[in-house]
Amino acid sequence: MRRLKGLSGIRGLLAIFVALSHSYSHFTGWGTGFNFFRNATFAVDIFFILSGIVLYYNYKEKISNKKIGVISFLIVRFFRLYPLHIFAVLLIPLCLFISQGEFFPEWIGTLSKRGVVGDLTLLSNLGGMKPFFNPPTWSISTEFYIGSIVVLLACYSFVFVFIALIASVILFYITGANVGDITQSYYTIISGGMIRCLFGISLGILSHSISKLLFEKYPSFNKIYKSLIYISFSTLLVIIVGVKLSTLQYFAAMITISLGVGLLPLVDNKLTDLFESNWLYEAGERSYSIYLLHTPVIYIFLIFKGESLNHNIAFATLAVCATVAISGLAHRYIEKPFINLSKRLIIKGVTPVNKTK
């Protein structure tokens, strides 16, 4: 199956933005210091859109035609997400000890059984739990459980996309969730991150389908499609730099950006060429490693934190450069082997679908 051109490059660029935002915040101050990218959580919303598009594109036909079943799909998702997650979790105390002299310094929070269990089971964004070891795993947690369910249901019947999208909008309003909520819990088990994931994943699936339909039915509107792509990515950059959004503005921005992302692989344009460039495509291939490993790398680089702003900016930037370099090893020796393992398990007939072949 052909890949969706440009989407990997977007993911790589956004992962680097998130890493830079967190690194500058650690070294120069959260919300007060030097930071080009003050709205890193919005980049994660775009990750959800991308995951919805890519997962639906890759698995729709396979699941509809019963080439793989539910268990097969979940095995693939588990081995895609969990091994690197647990590796990062184990790295973090070691990195903190090297730089801070403590495995769990007071500023990262209080170690608890609930936090440890949540992280080890990837339940750290469900049931009011919060990630303790690696803060970015809130999105991995909700994508594994909520995102996987939405994609599976959508592959069986597209009506579930509309149900999920409407449900997420209703949840935004009845909970009063802020568009930047991550771990804030509502009604005991629902978190702000879960609502955002539900919205982003379902919107990604819908935008992919609408974009494909528009392009096939109205190919002569090429200039309009290009304009929408450029508008959507300009909007994305402006928001990531730090524009705060109301709920209605958030919905409008997400819809605009999702349509631009959905059209990107279909329409010849300069942005696709940029995102398909070798360095951005490679960053996209490593994006999951960059996203999960930037926290432990930043933690170990804190040993170099000083009093000078310029000094701290330099080492914050070096920490992200080191993350990008290390991500190549993690992608090669952790991500790929476990992805291949999941494929071998499915081929050997782990699920009932495979056994009938």
C-alpha positions in Angstrom: 0.0 0.0 0.0 1.3 3.5 -0.9 2.1 5.7 2.0 0.3 9.0 2.4 2.9 11.5 1.1 4.1 14.2 3.5 2.3 13.1 6.6 5.4 11.4 8.1 7.3 14.7 7.6 4.6 16.7 9.5 4.8 14.3 12.4 8.6 14.6 12.5 8.5 18.4 12.5 5.8 18.5 15.2 7.7 16.0 17.4 10.8 18.3 17.2 8.6 21.3 18.1 7.3 19.5 21.2 10.8 18.5 22.3 12.1 22.0 21.8 9.2 23.5 23.8 9.7 21.1 26.7 13.5 21.5 26.6 13.4 25.3 26.6 10.8 25.3 29.4 13.0 23.0 31.6 16.1 25.1 31.1 14.6 28.6 31.1 11.3 28.4 33.0 7.8 27.1 32.4 5.6 29.8 31.0 8.1 32.6 31.8 11.3 31.8 30.0 12.6 31.6 26.4 10.3 29.5 24.2 9.4 29.7 20.5 6.7 27.0 20.8 4.5 27.8 23.8 1.5 25.7 22.7 3.1 22.3 22.4 -0.1 20.5 23.4 -1.8 21.7 20.2 0.9 19.8 18.3 -0.3 16.6 20.0 -3.9 17.3 18.8 -2.4 17.2 15.3 -0.7 13.9 16.1 -4.2 12.6 16.9 -5.5 13.8 13.5 -2.5 12.2 11.8 -3.1 8.9 13.6 -6.7 8.9 12.7 -5.9 9.4 9.0 -3.0 6.9 8.8 -4.5 4.1 10.9 -7.8 4.3 9.0 -6.0 4.4 5.7 -3.8 1.4 6.6 -6.4 -0.9 8.2 -9.8 -0.1 6.7 -9.6 -2.6 3.9 -7.7 -5.2 5.9 -10.3 -5.2 8.7 -13.3 -4.9 6.3 -12.1 -7.8 4.2 -11.3 -9.8 7.4 -7.6 -10.1 6.5 -6.9 -9.2 10.2 -9.2 -9.3 13.2 -9.6 -7.2 16.3 -6.9 -9.1 18.3 -4.4 -8.8 15.4 -5.0 -5.0 15.3 -4.5 -4.7 19.0 -1.3 -6.8 18.9 0.1 -4.5 16.2 -0.8 -1.4 18.2 0.6 -2.8 21.5 4.0 -3.7 20.0 4.1 -0.4 18.2 3.5 1.7 21.3 4.4 -0.2 24.5 8.1 -1.4 24.1 9.5 2.1 23.6 7.2 3.5 26.2 8.5 1.1 28.9 12.1 1.7 27.8 11.7 5.4 28.3 10.0 4.8 31.7 13.0 2.8 32.9 15.5 5.4 31.5 14.0 8.3 33.4 15.0 7.5 37.0 18.5 6.7 35.8 18.9 10.0 33.9 17.6 11.9 36.9 20.0 10.2 39.2 22.9 11.1 36.9 22.0 14.8 36.6 20.2 15.4 40.0 21.7 12.8 42.3 18.2 11.4 43.0 16.1 8.9 41.2 12.9 10.9 42.0 13.6 14.5 42.9 10.7 16.4 44.6 10.0 18.6 41.6 8.8 15.7 39.4 6.1 14.8 41.9 5.4 12.2 44.5 6.0 8.6 43.6 2.9 6.5 44.3 1.7 2.9 43.5 -1.2 4.4 41.5 1.3 6.4 39.3 3.6 3.5 38.8 0.7 1.1 37.9 -0.7 3.7 35.6 2.6 4.1 33.7 3.4 0.4 33.5 -0.1 -0.4 32.1 -0.3 2.7 29.9 -3.5 3.7 31.8 -1.9 7.0 32.8 -4.5 9.2 31.1 -7.6 7.1 32.2 -9.5 7.1 35.4 -8.1 10.4 36.6 -4.6 9.1 36.6 -1.6 11.1 35.5 1.8 10.0 34.0 4.5 10.1 36.7 7.6 9.0 34.9 7.2 10.4 31.4 4.7 13.3 31.0 4.2 12.9 27.2 2.8 9.4 27.7 -0.6 10.9 28.5 -1.2 11.0 24.7 0.1 7.5 24.1 -2.2 6.2 26.8 -5.3 7.7 25.4 -4.4 6.9 21.8 -3.8 3.3 22.6 -7.1 2.8 24.3 -9.5 5.4 23.0 -7.9 5.9 19.5 -7.7 2.2 18.8 -11.4 1.7 19.7 -12.5 4.6 17.4 -10.4 3.3 14.4 -11.6 -0.2 14.9 -15.3 0.8 15.0 -14.8 3.1 12.0 -13.3 0.3 9.9 -16.4 -1.8 10.6 -18.9 1.1 10.1 -18.3 4.7 9.2 -21.3 5.8 11.2 -19.1 5.4 14.3 -16.9 8.3 13.2 -19.8 10.7 13.4 -20.9 9.2 16.7 -17.3 9.7 18.2 -17.0 13.2 16.8 -20.4 14.3 18.1 -19.7 12.6 21.5 -16.4 14.5 21.8 -18.1 17.8 21.1 -20.8 17.1 23.7 -18.2 16.1 26.2 -16.2 19.3 25.7 -19.3 21.3 26.6 -20.9 19.2 29.4 -17.5 18.9 31.2 -16.4 22.4 30.6 -13.1 21.0 29.5 -10.4 23.5 28.5 -8.9 22.9 25.0 -5.5 22.5 26.7 -6.6 20.0 29.3 -4.4 16.9 29.5 -5.0 15.0 32.7 -7.8 17.0 34.4 -10.5 14.4 35.2 -14.2 14.7 34.8 -16.9 12.2 36.1 -14.1 10.1 37.6 -12.9 8.3 34.5 -13.0 10.9 31.7 -9.9 13.2 31.2 -9.4 16.3 29.0 -6.8 14.3 27.1 -9.3 11.6 26.3 -11.8 14.1 25.0 -9.2 15.7 22.7 -8.1 12.3 21.5 -11.6 11.3 20.7 -12.1 14.5 18.8 -8.8 14.4 16.9 -8.9 10.8 15.9 -12.4 10.9 14.6 -11.8 14.3 12.9 -8.8 12.8 11.1 -10.7 9.9 9.8 -13.5 12.1 8.6 -11.2 14.7 7.0 -9.3 12.0 5.1 -12.6 10.6 3.6 -13.9 14.1 2.8 -10.6 15.2 1.2 -10.4 12.0 -0.9 -14.1 12.5 -2.0 -13.6 16.2 -2.9 -10.4 15.5 -4.9 -11.9 12.6 -6.9 -15.2 14.4 -7.6 -13.8 17.9 -8.2 -10.2 17.6 -9.5 -10.5 21.0 -11.2 -10.5 22.8 -7.9 -6.8 22.3 -7.5 -6.0 25.9 -6.7 -8.6 26.0 -4.0 -7.2 22.8 -2.5 -3.7 24.3 -2.5 -4.9 27.5 -0.9 -6.6 25.5 1.9 -3.4 23.5 2.5 -1.3 26.7 2.9 -4.0 28.3 5.1 -4.2 25.3 7.3 -0.4 25.0 7.9 -0.1 28.8 8.5 -2.9 28.4 11.1 -1.0 25.5 12.7 2.3 27.4 13.0 0.6 30.5 14.5 -1.2 28.4 17.1 1.9 26.5 18.1 3.8 29.7 18.6 1.4 30.5 21.4 -2.1 31.7 20.4 -4.6 30.7 23.1 -7.9 29.4 21.7 -11.5 29.4 22.9 -13.4 26.1 22.4 -15.1 27.4 19.2 -11.8 28.7 17.9 -10.2 25.4 18.7 -12.9 23.5 16.7 -12.6 25.9 13.7 -8.8 25.6 13.7 -8.8 21.8 14.0 -11.3 21.4 11.2 -9.3 23.7 8.9 -6.0 22.0 9.7 -7.5 18.5 9.4 -8.8 19.3 5.9 -5.4 20.7 4.9 -3.7 17.6 6.2 -6.2 15.3 4.5 -5.6 17.1 1.1 -1.8 17.3 1.4 -1.0 13.8 0.0 -3.5 14.2 -2.8 -2.5 17.6 -4.2 0.9 18.4 -5.8 2.2 21.4 -3.8 5.5 22.7 -2.4 4.6 21.8 1.2 4.3 18.1 0.2 7.8 18.4 -1.4 9.1 20.0 1.8 7.6 17.3 4.1 8.9 14.6 1.8 12.5 15.9 1.9 14.9 13.3 3.2 15.6 15.0 6.6 11.9 15.6 7.5 10.9 12.1 6.3 13.6 10.6 8.4 12.5 12.7 11.4 9.0 11.4 10.8 10.2 7.9 10.9 11.8 8.6 14.2 9.0 10.8 15.5 7.7 8.4 18.1 11.2 7.9 19.5 11.8 11.7 19.5 8.5 12.2 21.3 9.1 9.6 24.0 12.8 10.0 24.6 13.1 13.7 24.7 12.2 13.8 28.4 14.9 11.4 29.6 17.5 13.1 27.4 16.4 16.6 28.7 16.7 15.2 32.3 20.2 14.1 31.8 21.2 17.4 30.1 19.9 19.3 33.2 23.4 18.6 34.7 24.6 21.4 32.4 21.9 23.9 33.5 23.4 27.2 34.7 22.5 30.8 35.5 23.1 32.3 32.0 20.0 32.4 29.7 22.1 32.0 26.6 24.0 29.1 28.2 20.7 27.4 29.0 19.2 28.0 25.6 22.3 26.5 24.0 22.1 23.3 26.1 18.3 23.0 25.7 18.9 23.0 22.0 21.7 20.5 22.3 19.4 18.2 24.3 16.9 18.1 21.4 19.7 17.5 18.9 20.9 14.6 21.0 17.4 13.3 21.2 17.1 13.3 17.4 20.4 11.5 17.1 19.5 8.9 19.7 16.1 8.4 18.2 17.7 6.8 15.2 19.1 4.0 17.4 15.8 3.6 19.2 13.9 3.4 16.0 16.3 0.8 14.6 16.8 -1.4 17.6 13.6 -1.1 19.6 10.7 0.1 17.4 11.4 -1.9 14.2 12.2 -5.3 15.9 8.9 -5.2 17.9 6.9 -4.1 14.9 8.4 -7.0 13.0 7.6 -9.3 15.9 3.9 -8.3 15.9 3.8 -9.1 12.2 5.3 -12.5 12.7 2.9 -13.3 15.5 0.0 -12.5 13.2 1.4 -14.5 10.3 1.7 -17.5 12.6 -2.0 -17.4 13.3 -2.3 -15.8 16.7 -5.9 -14.6 15.9 -8.9 -16.6 14.7 -8.9 -14.7 11.4 -5.4 -16.0 10.6 -6.3 -19.5 11.6 -9.0 -19.8 9.0 -6.6 -19.1 6.2 
